[in-house]
Amino acid sequence: MTGKTKTAVVAIGGNSLIKDKQHKTVEDQYRAAGETARHIAAMVKDGWTVAIGHGNGPQVGFILRRSELAAHELHEVPLDVCGADTQGAIGYALQQNLYNHFLDMGIDRTVTTVVTQVEVDADDPAFQNPTKPIGSFMDKDQAMRRKEQDGWDVVEDAGRGWRRVVASPLPKRIVEEPAVKQLMGAGMIVITVGGGGIPVVADENGKLHGVAAVIDKDFASSLLATRLNVDVFIISTAVEKVALNFGKPDEKWLDHMTLAEAKAYLASGKHFAKGSMAPKIQAVINFLEAGGEKAIITDPPNITRALAGETGTIITRE
């Protein structure tokens, strides 16, 4: 590698850790993380310095469920602490797998995980309309009790029972950004903004406090990519390319989109599902509108080929 260091942010999805309902154990997740880590290690071998963001939805759900089951004996775990716990555990799985892949590939690079707080606005409208379901299903009596005693927002979920819902506010600031920049500047591979970051708000004195919320990990990774001014923002997901009319007879896979096309497709509401591809497209739009040059959406095995322009959906400003 010569000249300027090549930098990227890679946001990896839940499918990178839990392949299916039969493979959820910690060991299963470790093995799945190892597969994704191998593809990122190949990037590093090609000369890239990478920051890695990741999802944590199922893992937070597991902690909350254990917490609920043990509530008769032990204190329950607050949502922001669940975020911190999963950042450590998932970071450990990724960094150990990367370390071992580096050893196999003869790469002399250091990997580290930064427990990352992400500041959100206490006045974000999302707090007035919590929509993100977390934790277990409850019956109505239990849900009303938690609402009264603990101030939970609860909703009935399509006849399946009641669930707690929390806000999904937009990320404003990555608190540990200076540390991530220094570590990457020293050539380290950094795992950060896990699960979108631990949501915190600042009080009138600027002091931070954790809040019960969930930040979209693609939005947080997009903000990270913008703040780090990286060459490419990669969203690694379950599909090799983005499709228009996904799953329909006129399905069309896209090799390339401009920023204007991405905005038009998203605005139409016809092509990208709200809970899956839509936030990914919006995260890419945010990155490009903030000055980013190139984003890629693909699946883990195709990251290296997508960087070479051979597959994936590449999104550019023009």
N, C-alpha and C positions, 0 to 999 in steps of 0.2 A: 504494500500500500504506500502510495506517495501522495504528497500534497495534503489538502485539508482532510481532516477526519470526517468520515461519513457518519451521520447521526440519525437515529430513528426512535420513535416511540411505537411500541407494539402493544396493542390492547388485546388481551386474550379472553375469550368468552368462557362461559360455564362448561361448554362441551369439551373444553381442553382439560377439565378436571374430572367430570362425571360423564362417562360415555353413555350410560343407560341406567335404567332402574335396578338392574341386577349387579351393578358395579359402583357401589357408593362408599365402601369402607375406606378408611384412611389409606390402607395399602393400595386399593384400587385407584384412589385419587393420586397417590404418589406415582404409580406406574403411568397414568394418563398424563400427569405433569411432565414426566420424563420424555414422553413422545413429543410434546410441544417444545420442550426445552431443547431437544435434539435439533429441531429446525431453526430455533433461535441461535443455537451454538454454531450452526452452519453459516448463518449471517455474520456472526462474530469472526469466524475463520476467514470470511471474505473481507474483513476490515471494518465492519460496522461497530460503532459504540451505541448501545441500546439501553433505553429505559423501558421497563415492562410494567404495564398496568394489568389488572386482572379482576374478574368478577368474584363474588363471594356469596351470592344469594342462597344457594342450597346449604352452604357451610354455616351461615348465620342461622338458617332454619334449624339445622341440627343442634346447635348450641342452645337456641331458645327452647327446643323440645326437651332436651335433657334438663334444662333449667326448670321447666314446668313440671316435669315428672319428679324432680327432686325437691320441689318447693316445700314439701312437708318437713324436710330435714335441713335444707340449705337455702341461703339467700338467692334470689333470682338475679340473672345477669342483665344489666341494662344494655340497650341496643348499641350504644356507642362503644361500649366495652366489647360486645360481640364483634364489632368491626375491627377493633384492635387485636383481639384474639385471632381472628381469621387472617389478618395481615401477617401476623407472626407465623402461623402454621402453614399457610399457603406459600409464604415467602421462603420458609425453610425447605419445603418440598421442591420448589423451583430452583433455589440457589444450590441445594445439594446435587440435584440432577444436572444443573449446568456445570458445576464443579467437576462432576464425574465425566460428563461429555467432553469438557475441555481437556481433561487428562487423556482421554482416548484420542482426541484430535490433535494433541500436542499444542494446545493454545495456552499461553501464559497470561491469563486475565483474571481479575478478582470480581466476584459477584457479592453484592450486599443488598439487604432489605432495609428500607427506611419505613418505620411506622409513621404514616403520613396523616396529618390533619388537613382537612379542606374546609375553609371558611365559607359559610353560606350566609345570606341576608336573613336576619330574624324577621324582617317584614316581607320575605318572599311570599307571593300569593299562594304558593303550594301549601303553606302552613294553614291556610284557611280552608283548603280542600284536600285533605289527605286521601290518597288513592292507592298507595302501595301496600298490598297485603303481606303481612309477615306472621310467623308463628303458626300455631296449630288452630284447627277448627274448634269452636266452642258451641255449647248450646246457648239459647237465648239468655237464660238465667245467669249463667257464668259470664257471658259477655256484658250484661248490664251491671253485674257486680264489679267487674274490672273497670268499666266506664266510670262508675260512681267512686270506687275506692282509689283507683290509680290514674284517673283522667284519660283513659284510653279512648281513642276514636275507634268505633267498631261498626262493621257493616254485615249485612246478611249476604252470603255469597252463593247466588244461583241455586238456592235450595239445598246446598251442601252443609250449611251451618253458618256460624258467625265467625268473623276473623277480625283481628286488629288491623287497622290501616294507619300508615304514617305518611308524612309528606315526602316528596322527592324534589327538593329545591335545587336550583342551579348552582354549580360551583363558582365561587367568586375569586378565591385566592388559595393557592397551595402553600400552606404555612411553612413546610420544610423545603420549599423550592431552592433556597440558597444552598442547602446541604446537598441536594440532588445535583445541582449545577457543579458544585465543587468536586463531587465524586465522579461525575461523568467527565469533567475536565481532566481528572487524574487517570482517565481511561477505564474506569470501573463500569461494570454492567449493574444497573440499579433497578430493583423491584420496588415500585412505589405506587401511590394512590390506589392501593388494593381495595377492591369493592367500591371504588369511587372516592375513597378517602373516608376518614372518620369525620362525620359532620360536626362542625363547631360553629358557634356564634361568638362575636365579640361584644362585651358590655360597653358601657359609656367610657370606661377607663382603658378599653382595648384588651382587657383580659378575656381569655377564651374559656368557653364552657361547652361540653358535649351536649348534643340534642338528639332526640329520638327521630331520626330521619334516615333516608336512603338516597345517596347521590348516584345518578346513572354513571356507571364506570366508563362508558364511551365518552360522555361529556367531560368527565374529569381527565381522561387520557387526552382528549382533544385540547383542553386548556393547558395540560402539561406540555403537549407537543408545541403549542403556540409559545408558551413561556420559554421553552428551551430552544426555540427557533430551529427545530430539526429539519433535516432534508426531506424526510418522508414520514408520514403518519400511517401506520398499518393497523387495520382492524382485522383480527383473525377470528373467524367465525365458522359456522358449520357447512358453508357452501363455498365452492371454488370461485364463483363469480356472482355478481348481483343480477337478478332477473327482473324484467318487467312482466307483469301478469303471472307472477310465480304460481306454479301448480295448475295453470289453466291451459287449455288447448293452444292458445296463441302465445305461450310463454316464450320470452326472448332473452337470452343471456347477453350481458353487456361486457365488451372488452374495455370500453372507454366511455367516460362521461365528462363533460365540462361542468364547471360550477353552475352555469345558467341552466343546463339540462337537469342536473341533480335537483336544483330548486324547483324547477317546473314539474318534474316527476313527483317530488314529495308533495308539492302544493295540490296536485290533482287528487291526492288521497286514494288513488286507484291501485297503486303499484306496491307500496311498502307497508307491511303490517305494523300497527302501532306498537305492539309488544316485542317486535323482533328487529326488522330491518330499518324501520323509520328512524329510531333514535341514532342508529349507526350513520345513516345518510345525513341527519342533522348535525351529528358530531363532525363529520367530514366538512360539511358546509361551514360550520363555525371556524374550523381550522383554516380553510382556504380564504374565507372572508377576512380573517385576522392576519393574512399575509403569507400563509403556508403555500408551498409550491405544488406539492403532490401528495395524494393519499391513495392507499390501496386497500381494497377489501377482498380477502381470500381466505382459504382454510389453511391450517398449520402446515400440512405437507407441501403446499405450493408456495410458501413464502419466498423461498430462494428463486424459484422460476418467475414469480410475479415481479420480483425486484429486477429481473433480467428482461421484463416486458413480454414474457412468454405466455402468461395466463393471469388470472385474477381480473378484477375490475379496477382500472386506474382512473382516478378522478383528478383533473387539473383545473387551474383557473380559466384557461382558454381552451 
